[in-house]
Amino acid sequence: MTLSLWQWILLACALAFVTKLLGYSLPERWMRSPRMAQVAASLTVALLAALTVMNTVASGTQLALDARLGALLVAAIALWLRAPFLLVVVLGAAASALLRWLA
């Protein structure tokens, strides 16, 4: 049995709805525990890091090592040096522009 695209979309929607519904049915004391807060914070950081890496080194289905990687490296160094966020963004954009201009 093969499913059409719309059937897969409806199945994904139903799965997302059931997952969210299960989240609301958890006991409130579980959600208030410090461990759950730590897990939620860790998952948020991990998801953001994964999205950043995928958008930096992937172009469609291919690996792309271009100016985006240099910009991410410069931004990471600026963050490590505790630069203000706006400066991190400007330095990353400037690094990307410079690397694209040099290429």
Contact map, one row per residue, 1 for C-alpha under 8 A:
1110000000000000000000000000000000000000000000000000000000000000000000000000000000000000000000000000000
1111000000000000000000000000000000000000000000000000000000000000000000000000000000000000000000000000000
1111111100000000000000000000000000000000000000000000000000000000000000000000000000000000000000000000000
0111111100000000000000000000000000000000000000000000000000000000000000000000000000000000000000000000000
0011111110000000000000000000000000000000000000000000000000000000000000000000000000000000000000000000000
0011111111000000000000000000000000000000000000000000000000000000000000000000000000000000000000000000000
0011111111100000000000000000000000000000000000000000000000000000000000000000000000000000000000000000000
0011111111110000000000000000000000000000000000000000000000000000000000000000000000000000000000000000000
0000111111111000000000000000000000000000000000000000000000000000000000000000000000000000000000000000000
0000011111111100000000000000000000000000000000000000000000000000000000000000000000000000000000000000000
0000001111111110000000000000000000000000000000000000000000000000000000000000000000000000000000000000000
0000000111111111000000000000000000000000000000000000000000000000000000000000000000000000000000000000000
0000000011111111100000000000000000000000000000000000000000000000000000000000000000000000000000000000000
0000000001111111110000000000000000000000000000000000000000000000000000000000000000000000000000000000000
0000000000111111111000000000000000000000000000000000000000000000000000000000000000000000000000000000000
0000000000011111111100000000000000000000000000000000000000000000000000000000000000000000000000000000000
0000000000001111111110000000000000000000000000000000000000000000000000000000000000000000000000000000000
0000000000000111111111000000000000000000000000000000000000000000000000000000000000000000000000000000000
0000000000000011111111100000000000000000000000000000000000000000000000000000000000000000000000000000000
0000000000000001111111110000000000000000000000000000000000000000000000000000000000000000000000000000000
0000000000000000111111111000000000000000000000000000000000000000000000000000000000000000000000000000000
0000000000000000011111111100000000000000000000000000000000000000000000000000000000000000000000000000000
0000000000000000001111111100000000000000000000000000000000000000000000000000000000000000000000000000000
0000000000000000000111111100000000000000000000000000000000000000000000000000000000000000000000000000000
0000000000000000000011111110000000000000000000000000000000000000000000000000000000000000000000000000000
0000000000000000000001111111011000000000000000000000000000000000000000000000000000000000000000000000000
0000000000000000000000001111111000000000000000000000000000000000000000000000000000000000000000000000000
0000000000000000000000000111111100000000000000000000000000000000000000000000000000000000000000000000000
0000000000000000000000000011111110000000000000000000000000000000000000000000000000000000000000000000000
0000000000000000000000000111111110010000000000000000000000000000000000000000000000000000000000000000000
0000000000000000000000000111111110011000000000000000000000000000000000000000000000000000000000000000000
0000000000000000000000000001111111011000000000000000000000000000000000000000000000000000000000000000000
0000000000000000000000000000111111111000000000000000000000000000000000000000000000000000000000000000000
0000000000000000000000000000000111111100000000000000000000000000000000000000000000000000000000000000000
0000000000000000000000000000000011111110000000000000000000000000000000000000000000000000000000000000000
0000000000000000000000000000011111111111000000000000000000000000000000000000000000000000000000000000000
0000000000000000000000000000001111111111100000000000000000000000000000000000000000000000000000000000000
0000000000000000000000000000000001111111110000000000000000000000000000000000000000000000000000000000000
0000000000000000000000000000000000111111111000000000000000000000000000000000000000000000000000000000000
0000000000000000000000000000000000011111111100000000000000000000000000000000000000000000000000000000000
0000000000000000000000000000000000001111111110000000000000000000000000000000000000000000000000000000000
0000000000000000000000000000000000000111111111000000000000000000000000000000000000000000000000000000000
0000000000000000000000000000000000000011111111100000000000000000000000000000000000000000000000000000000
0000000000000000000000000000000000000001111111110000000000000000000000000000000000000000000000000000000
0000000000000000000000000000000000000000111111111000000000000000000000000000000000000000000000000000000
0000000000000000000000000000000000000000011111111100000000000000000000000000000000000000000000000000000
0000000000000000000000000000000000000000001111111110000000000000000000000000000000000000000000000000000
0000000000000000000000000000000000000000000111111111000000000000000000000000000000000000000000000000000
0000000000000000000000000000000000000000000011111111100000000000000000000000000000000000000000000000000
0000000000000000000000000000000000000000000001111111110000000000000000000000000000000000000000000000000
0000000000000000000000000000000000000000000000111111111000000000000000000000000000000000000000000000000
0000000000000000000000000000000000000000000000011111111100000000000000000000000000000000000000000000000
0000000000000000000000000000000000000000000000001111111111000000000000000000000000000000000000000000000
0000000000000000000000000000000000000000000000000111111111000000000000000000000000000000000000000000000
0000000000000000000000000000000000000000000000000011111111100000000000000000000000000000000000000000000
0000000000000000000000000000000000000000000000000001111111000001000110010000000000000000000000000000000
0000000000000000000000000000000000000000000000000000111111100011110110000000000000000000000000000000000
0000000000000000000000000000000000000000000000000000111111111111000000000000000000000000000000000000000
0000000000000000000000000000000000000000000000000000001011111111000000000000000000000000000000000000000
0000000000000000000000000000000000000000000000000000000001111100000000000000000000000000000000000000000
0000000000000000000000000000000000000000000000000000000001111110000000000000000000000000000000000000000
0000000000000000000000000000000000000000000000000000000001111111000000000000000000000000000000000000000
0000000000000000000000000000000000000000000000000000000011101111100000000000000000000000000000000000000
0000000000000000000000000000000000000000000000000000000111100111110000000000000000000000000000000000000
0000000000000000000000000000000000000000000000000000000010000011111110000000000000000000000000000000000
0000000000000000000000000000000000000000000000000000000010000001111111000000000000000000000000000000000
0000000000000000000000000000000000000000000000000000000000000000111111100000000000000000000000111011000
0000000000000000000000000000000000000000000000000000000110000000111111110000000000000000000000010000000
0000000000000000000000000000000000000000000000000000000110000000111111111000000000000000000000000000000
0000000000000000000000000000000000000000000000000000000000000000011111111100000000000000000000110010000
0000000000000000000000000000000000000000000000000000000000000000001111111110000000000000001111110000000
0000000000000000000000000000000000000000000000000000000100000000000111111111000000000000000100000000000
0000000000000000000000000000000000000000000000000000000000000000000011111111100000000000000000000000000
0000000000000000000000000000000000000000000000000000000000000000000001111111110000000000001100100000000
0000000000000000000000000000000000000000000000000000000000000000000000111111111000000001101100000000000
0000000000000000000000000000000000000000000000000000000000000000000000011111111100000000000000000000000
0000000000000000000000000000000000000000000000000000000000000000000000001111111110000000000000000000000
0000000000000000000000000000000000000000000000000000000000000000000000000111111111100011001000000000000
0000000000000000000000000000000000000000000000000000000000000000000000000011111111111001000000000000000
0000000000000000000000000000000000000000000000000000000000000000000000000001111111100000000000000000000
0000000000000000000000000000000000000000000000000000000000000000000000000000111111100000000000000000000
0000000000000000000000000000000000000000000000000000000000000000000000000000011111110000000000000000000
0000000000000000000000000000000000000000000000000000000000000000000000000000011111111011000000000000000
0000000000000000000000000000000000000000000000000000000000000000000000000000001001111111000000000000000
0000000000000000000000000000000000000000000000000000000000000000000000000000001000111111100000000000000
0000000000000000000000000000000000000000000000000000000000000000000000000000000000011111110000000000000
0000000000000000000000000000000000000000000000000000000000000000000000000000010000111111111000000000000
0000000000000000000000000000000000000000000000000000000000000000000000000010011000111111111100000000000
0000000000000000000000000000000000000000000000000000000000000000000000000010000000001111111110000000000
0000000000000000000000000000000000000000000000000000000000000000000000000000000000000111111111000000000
0000000000000000000000000000000000000000000000000000000000000000000000100110010000000011111111100000000
0000000000000000000000000000000000000000000000000000000000000000000000110110000000000001111111110000000
0000000000000000000000000000000000000000000000000000000000000000000000100000000000000000111111111000000
0000000000000000000000000000000000000000000000000000000000000000000000100000000000000000011111111100000
0000000000000000000000000000000000000000000000000000000000000000001001100100000000000000001111111110000
0000000000000000000000000000000000000000000000000000000000000000001101100000000000000000000111111111000
0000000000000000000000000000000000000000000000000000000000000000001000000000000000000000000011111111100
0000000000000000000000000000000000000000000000000000000000000000000000000000000000000000000001111111110
0000000000000000000000000000000000000000000000000000000000000000001001000000000000000000000000111111111
0000000000000000000000000000000000000000000000000000000000000000001000000000000000000000000000011111111
0000000000000000000000000000000000000000000000000000000000000000000000000000000000000000000000001111111
0000000000000000000000000000000000000000000000000000000000000000000000000000000000000000000000000111111
0000000000000000000000000000000000000000000000000000000000000000000000000000000000000000000000000011111
